[in-house]
Amino acid sequence: MKTKVLIIVSNANVIGTHNRRTGTFLPEVAHPYAEFEKAGFEVDFASLTGDTPYLDALNLADDPDNLKFLTGKGWADMQQAKKLSTVDVSAYDVVFVPGGLAPMVDMPEAPLLKKVIAETYERNAVVGAVCHGPVSLLNVKLSDGSYLVNGKQITSFTTEEEDNYARKDVPFDLQTALTSQGAIFHAAAPWSANSIADGRLVTGQNPASAKGVGEKIVAILEK
């Protein structure tokens, strides 16, 4: 049977008091998607509401993986993302959450998403996220009552990066929030590639890290 990946995307398209336009950041979904496709994995999409999700960073469409995603099956399938509540997530070997500012809007709480991530992790499947996507890991509690990120080696978009990107638009600082729930946070130089696997939990710092997250997820599943 084929390895199955569920990519869960945000439905938000604006953030903050200035109504900054946002969505899923193109390379953060396209680069891991390319790695999953190369490995022969079956990839499906879900979103929190089932409405058509939005893409950000279309100006990066000249990158080969981004262009292939936009013009091929990836973006077509993402536009048809199923509502998360209708998906049997137990059928998937991986749950992956790409970033962009959008997840900071609808994923900090999202009870069903938190339940899905906890259950996915506890049944020994792989959980991955990149950039602002690790906000999906925030407030996830395991069956013993502990936070999923507690004691885990992880990364996400950093405080330093946010200070020079969207500080006035985001509702809170992601690095600080993850650290406050016990995450052992690893920040590399701003905008440099930095992806980390801690067992079955894989995270990446920023757009440059998305390919590495995809590669690490593939490596775990091909062991």
N, C-alpha and C positions, 0 to 999 in steps of 0.2 A: 504493500500500500504506500501511496505517496505521502510524504511529510506534508502536513497542512499548516499554513500560517494564516492567522487572522490579524489584519491590520485595523486597529480601531482609531478612527480619526475624529477630530473635533467638528462641530457644526457651526462654530462661531465665525463671524466675518468682520466684527468690529471689536475694539478693546479700548477701555479707558474713557476719561471724561472728554477727550478730544476726538473721540470716535475714529481712532486710527484703524485703517483697513487692515485686515489680517486674514489668515486662513492657515492651512497646512503648508509649511515651507517646502517648496518643490523638491530640492535635493534630499531633504530628510525623509521623504517617502520614496523618491525615485531611485536613490542609490542603494538602499537596502533591498528594494523590490528587484533591482537588477541582480543582486547577489542571490536572492531567493530563486529567481527565475533560472539563473545559471546553474543552480544546484538541482533543478528539476522539481522544486517544491510547488505545491498547489497554493495559490494565494487568494484569499477572499477579503472583502472589506466590510466593516460595520461602522456605524456612527451612533452617537447617543440618541438622536431623534429620528434617524432614518431619512431626514431631509438631505438634499444634495449638498455635499460639503464644498468648501471653497479652497482654492489654491493661492498661495502667495509666492512671490519671487519668480514670476513668469519671465522676468528679464534674464533669468539664467537658463533659458531654454536652449541655448546653443551648446551646452554641455551634452555629450553623447547619451549618457544614461537618462538625463532629464528629457531630452528630445524623444528618445525611444519610449519613455513612459507616457509622454503627452500624446504622441501620435500612434501608440500601440494600444495594447489591451489594458495597461495599467490605469490610465486616467478614465477610460471608458468604464472599467469595472468600479473604480472609486466613485464615479458619479451615480452608480447604482447601489451604493453601500446599503446593506440591510440595517434595519433598526436593531440595536444591540439586544434588546429584550426578546427578539424573535430568533436569536441565533443560539444553537447548541454549542456553546464554547468548549464543552468537554471533548468535542471531536477534533480539536486543534492541538498541535504539538507546540505551537508558539503563539503568544499574543504580543504584538508589537505596536507601540504608540509613537508616531512621528511628532515632531515639534512644529515650530511656528509659534507665534504669540497666541494663536487661537485656543490651545488647550488651557492656557491660564484663565480663560473665561469660563469654560464649562466643565473642566475636569478636576478642580481642586477638591470638590466634595463628591458629587455624582455617585450616590450609594450603590447603584447596580454595577458601575465600572469598578468600584473598590472591591465589591464582592467577587466579580469575575477575576480580577487580578489575584486576589487572595486564593481563590479556589484553583486557579491555573498553577500558581506557584506551589501550592500544597499537594497537588497531584503529580508533582515532579515534571511538569512541562516548563518551557522556557518563557520568561518574561523579558521584553526588551523595550527600551525607550531612548529617545535622543533629544538633546537641546532643551526645549521647554516641555517635551513629552514626559519626562520624569515627574512632572506635577501629578501625573496619573498614579504614581506610587505613594504620593503624600496621603496620609490618613488611611492607608490600607492596614487593617489589623488582621493578623493571623488568628487561627482558632484558639491559640493560647493567650490571646489578648495583647500580644506584643505587636509593635509596629513592624511591618515588612522590612523597612529600611534600617531598622535598628541593628547596629553592628555590621552592616554590609558596606563593602567597598563600592562606592558609586560616584558618578559625576552627573552634571547637568550644565545648562547655561549658567555661567558663574556671575557672582556679584560684580566683578570687575567688568565683565562683558556687558552686563545689563546697564551699568552706569554710563556706558558709552553707546547704548542702543535704544532702550525703551523704558528707562527708569520712570519717566513721568506717566507712562501708560499702564504699567503692570500693577496689579493690586497688592503684591508683596514680593519679597526677594526669595527666589526659589532655592538658592544655595543655603540661605539662612534657615528656611523652613525645613528642608530635608535634614540639615544638621541638627536642628532642634528635636527631631524625632529619632536621633541616634545614628544617623548615617555617618560613615567614615568617608568624608568628601575629598575627592582628588581634583584639584584645579590645575590645569596646565596653562601655558601662556595663552592669552586671549586669541581666539579664532584658530588655534592650532588643533590638529587632529589628536583626539584623546578619547579612546573607548576602553571600557573596563568590563571584564567578565568576573563576577563573583559567584561561582557555582552556576546556577541556572538563571541568574539575574545579570542582564547585560545593559549597560548604559553608555551614552556618548555625550560629549560636552556641547557640541555646536554643529553647524552644517558640515564642516570639514570632517567630522567624526562619524557621519552617517554610514559611509561605506564600511568603516571598521566595525561598526555595530553589526551590520549585515554579515560580514565575514565571520565574526565571532559567534554569532547565532548559528550560522551554517556549520562551523567547526564543532560546536557542541553537539549538534544533531547528527553529525557524520562520524562521531567517535564510535 
